[in-house]
Amino acid sequence: MDIPFNAPQGYRWHGSDAVLAAVLIPDGWYVHEHTKGSVHEVLAFLPDHEHPGECHAALTLNAMHHVSRVLGITARSYGAQSVKTIKGRHQTLFDVETAMEEGTMSWAVRFRSVLSATPRIVHRYMLADDGDDLLRWCTFEAPEDRWKQAWPTGEFILRHLCMVLSLDVPSPEGEQLH
């Protein structure tokens, strides 16, 4: 994926054709991209060298293509179902649902997760597009006791997240949009 602009100091761009997104990655963070089943994932994290297996903060970008074929429901339905599951299992700190265009919906939800030994604060942004049969989600998380220090980085990353969207108007012949 071509990225047409420079990264701010202290960050580098990571583009993923599988996830159809470009994201800023802070210097010193590790990036791993893989596919598991029908879900493509980009994982970026700042390891905690004092506590092996832990991280100071983590970011994941995920995409599920052909949602209706894989799950038998629309991308919007699966996104709504996922948010409902989050609210049922975790302490929700806030959530926002936004209907965009016909067939497109987004959600932002922040919650406190106690599924791991160390409680974590998780901020997730989801974008469902029934026209493309695609659900993408971006998650930033950090241990609860490090959230206040980690969130400014997460917020900066999410404010600059670039997701490729389908367009109704084709690009001019011979022109590329990236």
SVG drawing of the C-alpha trace seen along z (x, -y; Angstrom):
<svg xmlns="http://www.w3.org/2000/svg" viewBox="-29 -15 43 35">
<polyline fill="none" stroke="black" stroke-width="0.4" points="0.0,0.0 1.4,-3.4 1.2,-6.1 1.2,-9.6 2.4,-11.6 5.3,-11.6 5.0,-10.3 5.3,-12.8 8.5,-12.6 8.6,-9.6 6.3,-7.5 6.4,-5.5 3.6,-4.4 2.6,-0.8 0.3,0.0 -1.6,3.2 -3.3,4.2 -5.0,7.1 -6.6,4.8 -7.0,1.9 -5.6,-0.5 -2.5,-2.6 -1.6,-3.3 1.0,-5.3 3.4,-3.1 5.4,-4.7 9.2,-4.2 10.3,-1.2 7.1,0.7 7.1,4.1 4.7,5.0 3.5,8.4 1.0,9.1 -0.8,12.4 -4.0,14.0 -6.0,16.4 -8.9,18.0 -10.9,15.3 -9.5,12.4 -6.4,10.4 -4.6,8.8 -1.8,6.2 -0.5,6.3 1.8,3.5 3.0,3.4 5.5,1.9 7.0,4.8 7.5,4.7 11.1,6.0 10.8,6.2 7.7,8.5 8.1,11.0 4.9,11.7 3.4,8.3 3.3,5.1 3.0,1.4 0.4,0.9 -0.9,2.7 -2.7,1.8 -4.5,4.2 -6.0,3.6 -8.3,6.4 -10.4,7.0 -12.9,9.7 -13.7,9.8 -16.8,11.6 -18.6,11.4 -21.9,12.6 -20.3,15.7 -18.2,16.5 -20.8,15.9 -24.1,15.8 -25.0,12.3 -24.1,8.8 -21.0,6.9 -23.3,4.3 -25.2,7.1 -22.0,8.7 -20.5,5.4 -23.6,4.6 -23.6,8.1 -19.9,7.7 -20.6,4.4 -23.5,6.0 -21.2,8.9 -18.6,6.4 -21.2,4.5 -22.5,7.8 -19.0,9.0 -17.2,5.9 -17.7,2.6 -18.4,0.2 -16.8,-3.3 -18.4,-4.8 -19.8,-3.9 -20.9,-5.7 -22.8,-4.3 -22.9,-6.2 -24.9,-5.4 -22.9,-6.8 -24.1,-6.0 -26.6,-3.4 -25.1,0.0 -22.2,-1.6 -22.0,-1.8 -19.3,-2.6 -18.9,-2.1 -16.5,-3.4 -16.5,-1.6 -14.2,-1.9 -14.3,0.8 -12.5,2.2 -11.6,5.8 -10.8,8.2 -10.3,11.3 -6.5,11.2 -4.6,11.3 -4.0,7.6 -7.1,5.5 -6.9,3.6 -8.6,0.6 -9.6,1.2 -10.7,-1.3 -12.1,0.2 -13.3,-1.5 -15.3,0.7 -16.3,-0.1 -18.8,2.1 -19.6,1.8 -22.3,4.1 -21.6,3.0 -18.1,4.3 -19.1,7.1 -16.3,6.0 -15.9,5.4 -12.7,3.7 -11.8,2.9 -8.9,1.1 -8.2,1.7 -5.8,-0.1 -5.3,1.3 -3.1,0.9 -3.0,2.2 -5.4,0.2 -2.6,-1.2 -0.8,-2.5 -3.8,-3.8 -3.4,-7.5 0.2,-7.4 -0.6,-5.2 -3.8,-6.8 -2.3,-10.0 -0.4,-7.7 -3.5,-5.6 -5.6,-8.7 -3.0,-10.1 -2.8,-6.9 -6.6,-6.6 -7.0,-10.2 -4.6,-9.5 -5.8,-6.1 -6.4,-5.8 -8.9,-3.2 -9.4,-2.6 -13.1,-3.1 -14.8,-2.0 -15.9,-4.9 -18.9,-5.2 -17.0,-7.2 -14.2,-5.4 -10.8,-7.2 -9.9,-8.9 -8.3,-6.5 -4.6,-6.0 -4.9,-7.7 -4.4,-6.0 -5.9,-7.1 -2.8,-6.4"/>
</svg>
